[in-house]
Amino acid sequence: MPIVLVRIDDRLIHGQIVQGWLKILDVNIILVVSDIVTLDTVQQMLMTMAVPGNIKLDIKNLKDATNVITSRQYDRERVMILAVSPSDILYMIEAGADFKSVNVGGMHFINGKRQLLHNLCVNDSDVESLYKIHIKSIEIEGRILPEDEKKDIMSLIKKEYKAMHKR
């Protein structure tokens, strides 16, 4: 499966995806990985309306999405994967998904998270997962839009990881 983008973005499908990423990536399928969205028909309908008609939207829970990726069901497609959290991406990698790079596009502030950058707020679980992804030799880059310069966010994550393990 040619995976053209693996992105962590807690908003999943929104203007930056549709107007930014989809305009430069030649994708056939957007795979949304979310246990919550699979149970929310209103959210599914809104996402379906936001995606251009020539692109298939596939919304799966984490386990089913992982099975689709690792069983290579989309081998002849160009796929964008959108997930809410680093732990979901780590789960897929540990189950055999072969990702070369992970884009961190938006992890916004909610209670219990701390802000590292404008669009990067993390809790301990996020830091742990991003660190584990990184040590598997997978690039982790921060970028909101495709024309933005890639930011190496791992120096921030490593600093957080070390601080967590000193507590």
GIVEN-V873574 format. One record per backbone hydrogen bond with DSSP energy under -0.5 kcal/mol. CO is the residue of the C=O (numbers start at 1). NH is the residue of the N-H. E is the energy in kcal/mol with one decimal. If there is no record, write none. Layout:
# GIVEN-V873574
co->CO nh->NH e->E
co->CO nh->NH e->E
This chain:
# GIVEN-V873574
co->1 nh->3 e->-1.2
co->2 nh->4 e->-0.8
co->2 nh->79 e->-2.3
co->5 nh->7 e->-0.5
co->5 nh->81 e->-3.2
co->6 nh->103 e->-3.4
co->7 nh->9 e->-0.6
co->7 nh->83 e->-2.6
co->8 nh->105 e->-2.4
co->8 nh->106 e->-1.7
co->9 nh->12 e->-2.1
co->12 nh->14 e->-0.6
co->14 nh->17 e->-0.9
co->14 nh->18 e->-2.3
co->15 nh->19 e->-3.1
co->15 nh->20 e->-0.7
co->16 nh->20 e->-0.8
co->16 nh->21 e->-1.9
co->17 nh->22 e->-2.9
co->20 nh->24 e->-0.7
co->21 nh->24 e->-1.0
co->21 nh->25 e->-2.2
co->25 nh->27 e->-1.4
co->28 nh->56 e->-3.0
co->29 nh->31 e->-0.6
co->29 nh->80 e->-2.3
co->30 nh->32 e->-0.7
co->30 nh->58 e->-3.1
co->31 nh->33 e->-0.6
co->31 nh->82 e->-2.7
co->32 nh->34 e->-0.8
co->32 nh->60 e->-2.8
co->33 nh->84 e->-0.8
co->34 nh->38 e->-1.5
co->36 nh->39 e->-1.4
co->37 nh->40 e->-1.4
co->39 nh->41 e->-0.7
co->40 nh->44 e->-2.2
co->41 nh->45 e->-2.2
co->42 nh->46 e->-2.4
co->43 nh->47 e->-2.4
co->44 nh->48 e->-2.4
co->45 nh->49 e->-2.2
co->46 nh->50 e->-1.4
co->47 nh->51 e->-1.3
co->52 nh->55 e->-1.9
co->56 nh->30 e->-2.8
co->56 nh->58 e->-0.6
co->57 nh->59 e->-0.5
co->58 nh->32 e->-2.7
co->58 nh->60 e->-0.6
co->60 nh->34 e->-2.4
co->61 nh->65 e->-2.9
co->62 nh->66 e->-2.3
co->63 nh->67 e->-2.1
co->64 nh->68 e->-2.3
co->65 nh->69 e->-2.3
co->66 nh->70 e->-2.9
co->67 nh->71 e->-2.0
co->68 nh->73 e->-1.7
co->69 nh->72 e->-1.0
co->72 nh->75 e->-1.3
co->74 nh->77 e->-2.6
co->77 nh->2 e->-1.0
co->77 nh->79 e->-0.6
co->78 nh->28 e->-2.7
co->78 nh->29 e->-2.0
co->79 nh->4 e->-2.3
co->79 nh->5 e->-1.2
co->80 nh->31 e->-3.2
co->80 nh->82 e->-0.5
co->81 nh->7 e->-3.0
co->82 nh->33 e->-3.0
co->83 nh->9 e->-2.8
co->85 nh->88 e->-0.5
co->85 nh->89 e->-1.3
co->86 nh->90 e->-2.7
co->87 nh->91 e->-2.2
co->88 nh->92 e->-2.0
co->89 nh->93 e->-2.3
co->90 nh->94 e->-2.9
co->91 nh->95 e->-1.2
co->92 nh->97 e->-2.7
co->93 nh->96 e->-1.7
co->97 nh->99 e->-1.0
co->100 nh->139 e->-2.2
co->102 nh->104 e->-0.5
co->102 nh->141 e->-2.6
co->103 nh->8 e->-3.0
co->103 nh->105 e->-0.8
co->104 nh->143 e->-1.5
co->106 nh->10 e->-2.9
co->107 nh->121 e->-2.6
co->110 nh->113 e->-2.1
co->114 nh->122 e->-2.6
co->117 nh->120 e->-1.3
co->119 nh->107 e->-2.7
co->120 nh->116 e->-3.3
co->120 nh->117 e->-1.7
co->122 nh->114 e->-3.0
co->123 nh->127 e->-2.1
co->124 nh->128 e->-2.6
co->125 nh->129 e->-2.5
co->126 nh->130 e->-2.8
co->127 nh->131 e->-2.5
co->128 nh->132 e->-2.3
co->129 nh->133 e->-2.3
co->130 nh->134 e->-2.4
co->131 nh->135 e->-2.2
co->133 nh->136 e->-1.2
co->133 nh->138 e->-1.0
co->134 nh->137 e->-1.7
co->137 nh->139 e->-0.5
co->139 nh->102 e->-2.7
co->140 nh->153 e->-0.5
co->141 nh->104 e->-3.1
co->141 nh->143 e->-0.6
co->142 nh->151 e->-2.2
co->145 nh->148 e->-1.5
co->151 nh->142 e->-3.0
co->151 nh->153 e->-1.1
co->153 nh->156 e->-0.5
co->153 nh->157 e->-2.0
co->154 nh->158 e->-3.0
co->155 nh->159 e->-1.7
co->156 nh->160 e->-2.2
co->157 nh->161 e->-2.8
co->158 nh->162 e->-2.6
co->159 nh->163 e->-2.1
co->160 nh->164 e->-2.5
co->161 nh->165 e->-1.8
co->162 nh->166 e->-0.6
co->163 nh->166 e->-0.8
co->163 nh->167 e->-0.7
co->164 nh->167 e->-0.7
